[in-house]
């Protein structure tokens, strides 16, 4: 796995630039009537692969919400997203030691749980450990079931998913008990691990990085998405801003990156991480204004990202081995 200090450095280094670029993406519209009208527009929606569910294409990544100091502010941000129509919620027990899940559980009070698709994760490969993870998530989220649990952060350990005492067997049992609805997989190190996984098991969803920089090295966009489409695996796009580095130095605004990800085949939902009300508002505005990005424009974005950042922006990917 990556070194935590590397991640912390990149997040801290990008926070100021990301905030300003996000704000520019909002358009700073002073027309209150126009803003209210935009809020009434429904988010574009799509079928979520083989799950039988139809969901808005804008979801919410909750790792940043777990890091906020204030429970109240996190809940207010979540409820703002819910009120704007966001229904796909991506979380994990590892996000601030369960704090993100706990805040989601609080925010959901008063809403119709049936409208939401809640996806959590487990880092464990042993069945009993994954079961305990799931039970903890259900308690913190204050729900009787989650819509998806995902084998998280897959690397060279694909074989460990299988076997009578492994995570997939435990999750299948939990599904029979009604504790989960679907089983997914996530990964951001190397697309080949995820390709191997979905060829060996009928995962309903896959959470992977999709952004203009991704195509420069170990590309999920180029390598994984076509296989996911072929196998009818719904792709949830994470790292759409590459943890904010794509917003540095006026390289892109948030809306451009969201539109890029939503334009990729097999991508059903994007889950940008938000830790401010302005981020939620900007992402909502970008989603309701979405139009597919022409391939020529995508290529130009990829070129700009590659020339500006090369491999420096994707700390989460496997590094090249020295020969």
Secondary structure, 3 states (H helix, E strand, C coil): CCCHHHHHHHHHHHHHHHHHHHHHHHCCCCCHHHHHHHHHCCCCEEECHHHCCEEECECEECHHHHHCCCHHHHHHHHHHHHHCCCCEEECCCCCCCCHHHHHHHHHHCCCCHHHCEEEEEECCCEHHHHHHHHHHHHHHHCCCCEEEEEECCCCCCHHHHCCCCEHHHHHHHHHHCCCEEEEEEECCCCHHHHHHHHHHCCCCEEEEECCCCHHHCCCHHHHHHHHHHHCCCEEEEECCCHHHHHHHHHCCCHHHHHHHHHCCCCEEEECCECCCHHHHHHHHHHHHCCCCCCHHHHHHHHHHHHHHHCCCCCCCCCCCCCC
